[in-house]
Amino acid sequence: MFYAAASRAVRTCQRPPITLPTLRHCQHISSLHYQQANPAYRKMSTNGTQSKKELDPNQGGDESKKTYHKQATGEAWKTVQAHSSDNDLKLYGSCFCPFVHRVWISLEHKGLDYQYVEVDVYKKPKLLLDINPRGLVPALRHGDWGMYESTVLMEYLEDLDQGKTLLPKDPKLRAHSRLWSDHINRHIIPAFYRYLQAQEAKDQANFASELTEQIGKLVETADADGPYFIGKDITFVDVQLAPWIIRLEKVLKPYRGWPDPEPGSRWEKWVRAIEGNEAVMKTTSDDKLYLDSYERYAENRPNTSQVREAINSGRGLP
């Protein structure tokens, strides 16, 4: 992707050269095709019988359709278990949700003591509605006080002034961080979902170009040496983007042919730093969780989420 000339582009303010997924990869890769090609799926077998289970609305009555997971896996599951005891500070989340992932990374980075509570966001339990009347995650309860919205929650954790900071001390750099966090929320995330939900090859190619362009703008303004956005340490903008960097590899690559970063590029340096960050790794599940949970987006199924509906209607993120 952004690529051999990315670091030069940061210095010269030129747009890095763009490598897009080829059209043959822009076609939707069906879950059946992926399962046949992927050894992890081939190893999954049944004895010919399956117990009847309640299907989620997004499956449309078809039990062969994958749905969202309701429990973390891999390293993320270990972190859930380590933070299962009752605590004054509680994060209500859903294991597949990238907005939850932001707040979770922040908590782990800061080394705060907290409780992780998994909720089925589509069933909107009362404990969630008591905090957020819209029933969306992430939601945070701190004592008898509750709040929601991932960026707001990240800022709240900063304001607690506990653990490692994510926002820089310098007021100008803080403003710079907030500006480019806004770019991520306004431009990169909607482009990610437009690309993933598009069903026609022409639309996929257009949205791949849009996503590449918007990421390119962020790479242009990043510190030339990195590996993170403003230098050698992970900060606010990195955590804002991190869940989608993970999902470029785990979701867009298998479903839409998203390319690997160009070796030696500034973008590759950033991606590898995020992927290897301890707080990110400790809150990331195994690949199958993301493949299953995002199949509904890749097929643009009804009853998938409020994000899906907003993207399809051209509205901003809910």
Beta strands, then each sheet from edge to edge (+ up, - down):
strand 1: 89-93
strand 2: 115-118
strand 3: 139-142
strand 4: 145-148
sheet 1: 2+ 1+ 3- 4+
end
